[in-house]
Amino acid sequence: MFLRVIGRPLLAKVKQTTGIVGLDVVPNAREVLIGLYGKTLQEIQAVPEDEGYRKAVESFTRHRLKVCQEEEDWEQIEKRLGCGQVEELIEEAQDELKLIAKMIEWDPWGVPDDYECEVIENDAPVPKHVPLHRPGPLPEEFYKTLEAISSGGSSAQKVETADKASQVTE
């Protein structure tokens, strides 16, 4: 029992470097992450429950916290999360805490239902060096299949038309 309690930390692998300039090794990264994730879950409570931002932050933070609580080794945490090194995760968690404070300050979910936003359209021509990213034309068979399906023809016609369309695209 004594060796397990004392020996395990001594036998753990020690990270020498992150390999990222300016990002120092955090020897107790697991404990730091657990603390940051706990604080994140407390801070996000100020955001309304039905907001997507809160749901997303709570979801990934709970998942990461669970992994950090289950794993003792920093290598296993990195492997299971697949989101970079624990030091990078610490920076992300610190940034998320700053963002939560800003989101609470900005209150983007506090827009009244009757608020109307002015839309300003700009009809200026697009410069030639800017690509328009317009999709090419769809094959004629697509329109025939769509028409057959929407016109309510017999199911045999629909299947036959869809089969022909799939043969053309192959």
C-alpha positions as CSV (number, residue, x, y, z in Angstrom):
1,M,0.0,0.0,0.0
2,F,2.7,2.4,1.0
3,L,4.7,1.8,-2.2
4,R,1.6,2.2,-4.4
5,V,0.9,5.6,-2.8
6,I,4.4,6.9,-2.8
7,G,5.9,5.0,-5.7
8,R,3.3,5.7,-8.4
9,P,4.1,9.4,-8.8
10,L,7.8,8.6,-8.8
11,L,7.3,6.0,-11.6
12,A,5.2,8.4,-13.7
13,K,6.7,9.7,-16.9
14,V,8.0,13.2,-16.7
15,K,7.5,15.4,-19.7
16,Q,10.7,17.2,-20.6
17,T,9.3,19.7,-23.2
18,T,6.1,20.4,-25.1
19,G,8.0,20.9,-28.3
20,I,6.1,24.2,-28.7
21,V,8.0,27.4,-28.4
22,G,6.7,29.5,-25.5
23,L,4.7,26.7,-24.0
24,D,6.2,25.4,-20.9
25,V,5.6,22.0,-19.3
26,V,3.1,22.0,-16.5
27,P,4.1,19.2,-14.1
28,N,0.7,19.1,-12.4
29,A,-1.4,19.5,-15.6
30,R,-4.1,17.1,-14.6
31,E,-4.9,18.9,-11.4
32,V,-4.8,22.3,-13.2
33,L,-7.2,21.0,-15.8
34,I,-9.6,19.6,-13.2
35,G,-9.6,22.9,-11.5
36,L,-10.1,24.9,-14.7
37,Y,-12.9,22.6,-15.9
38,G,-14.7,22.8,-12.6
39,K,-14.5,26.6,-12.6
40,T,-15.7,26.7,-16.3
41,L,-18.8,24.6,-15.3
42,Q,-19.5,27.1,-12.5
43,E,-19.0,30.2,-14.6
44,I,-21.2,28.9,-17.5
45,Q,-24.2,28.7,-15.1
46,A,-24.6,32.5,-15.6
47,V,-25.5,31.8,-19.3
48,P,-29.2,31.0,-20.0
49,E,-29.8,27.2,-20.0
50,D,-31.4,27.1,-23.5
51,E,-28.5,28.9,-25.2
52,G,-26.4,26.8,-27.7
53,Y,-23.1,28.3,-26.4
54,R,-23.8,27.0,-22.9
55,K,-24.9,23.6,-24.1
56,A,-21.7,23.2,-26.2
57,V,-19.3,24.5,-23.4
58,E,-21.0,22.3,-20.8
59,S,-20.8,19.2,-23.1
60,F,-17.2,19.3,-24.0
61,T,-16.1,20.5,-20.6
62,R,-17.9,17.7,-18.8
63,H,-16.3,15.2,-21.2
64,R,-12.8,16.5,-20.7
65,L,-13.3,16.7,-16.9
66,K,-14.5,13.1,-16.8
67,V,-11.4,12.0,-18.8
68,C,-9.1,13.9,-16.5
69,Q,-10.7,12.4,-13.4
70,E,-10.5,8.9,-14.8
71,E,-6.9,9.0,-16.0
72,E,-3.8,9.6,-13.9
73,D,-1.3,9.9,-16.7
74,W,-0.9,13.0,-18.8
75,E,-0.2,10.8,-21.9
76,Q,-3.5,8.9,-21.5
77,I,-5.4,12.2,-21.1
78,E,-3.9,13.5,-24.3
79,K,-4.5,10.2,-26.1
80,R,-8.2,10.0,-25.0
81,L,-9.1,13.6,-25.7
82,G,-7.2,13.8,-28.9
83,C,-7.1,17.6,-28.7
84,G,-3.4,18.3,-28.3
85,Q,-1.1,18.4,-25.3
86,V,-2.3,18.9,-21.8
87,E,-0.5,22.3,-21.7
88,E,-2.5,23.3,-24.8
89,L,-5.7,22.1,-23.1
90,I,-4.8,24.4,-20.1
91,E,-4.5,27.4,-22.4
92,E,-7.8,26.5,-24.1
93,A,-9.6,26.2,-20.8
94,Q,-8.1,29.6,-19.6
95,D,-9.3,31.2,-22.9
96,E,-12.7,29.7,-22.5
97,L,-13.0,31.2,-19.0
98,K,-12.1,34.6,-20.5
99,L,-14.7,34.1,-23.3
100,I,-17.4,33.2,-20.8
101,A,-16.8,36.4,-18.9
102,K,-17.0,38.4,-22.2
103,M,-20.1,36.6,-23.4
104,I,-21.9,37.4,-20.1
105,E,-20.8,41.0,-20.5
106,W,-21.9,41.2,-24.1
107,D,-25.2,39.4,-23.4
108,P,-25.8,38.3,-27.1
109,W,-28.9,36.3,-26.1
110,G,-30.6,39.3,-24.5
111,V,-31.9,40.6,-27.9
112,P,-35.7,41.3,-27.6
113,D,-38.0,39.3,-29.9
114,D,-39.3,42.4,-31.5
115,Y,-35.8,43.8,-32.4
116,E,-35.4,44.5,-36.1
117,C,-32.1,44.6,-37.7
118,E,-31.4,46.9,-40.6
119,V,-30.0,45.0,-43.6
120,I,-27.8,47.0,-45.9
121,E,-27.3,45.5,-49.3
122,N,-24.3,46.3,-51.4
123,D,-24.8,45.9,-55.1
124,A,-21.2,46.8,-55.9
125,P,-19.6,44.4,-58.4
126,V,-17.4,41.7,-57.0
127,P,-13.7,42.3,-58.0
128,K,-12.3,39.9,-60.6
129,H,-9.7,38.5,-58.2
130,V,-12.4,37.3,-55.7
131,P,-13.9,33.9,-56.5
132,L,-17.7,33.7,-56.6
133,H,-17.9,30.1,-55.5
134,R,-21.1,29.4,-57.5
135,P,-21.9,25.7,-57.9
136,G,-22.0,24.3,-61.4
137,P,-25.3,23.4,-63.0
138,L,-27.0,20.2,-61.9
139,P,-27.6,17.4,-64.4
140,E,-30.9,17.4,-66.3
141,E,-31.7,14.0,-64.7
142,F,-31.8,15.6,-61.3
143,Y,-34.6,17.9,-62.4
144,K,-36.5,15.1,-64.0
145,T,-36.3,13.0,-60.9
146,L,-37.3,15.9,-58.7
147,E,-40.3,16.6,-61.0
148,A,-41.4,12.9,-61.0
149,I,-41.2,12.7,-57.2
150,S,-43.0,16.1,-56.6
151,S,-45.7,15.5,-59.3
152,G,-46.9,12.4,-57.5
153,G,-46.5,10.0,-60.3
154,S,-46.9,6.2,-59.6
155,S,-44.3,4.7,-57.3
156,A,-43.0,2.5,-60.2
157,Q,-42.3,5.6,-62.2
158,K,-40.5,7.2,-59.3
159,V,-38.3,4.2,-58.8
160,E,-37.6,3.9,-62.5
161,T,-36.7,7.6,-62.8
162,A,-34.5,7.5,-59.7
163,D,-32.7,4.4,-61.1
164,K,-32.1,6.2,-64.4
165,A,-30.7,9.2,-62.6
166,S,-28.4,7.1,-60.4
167,Q,-27.1,5.3,-63.5
168,V,-26.3,8.6,-65.2
169,T,-24.4,9.9,-62.2
170,E,-22.3,6.7,-61.9
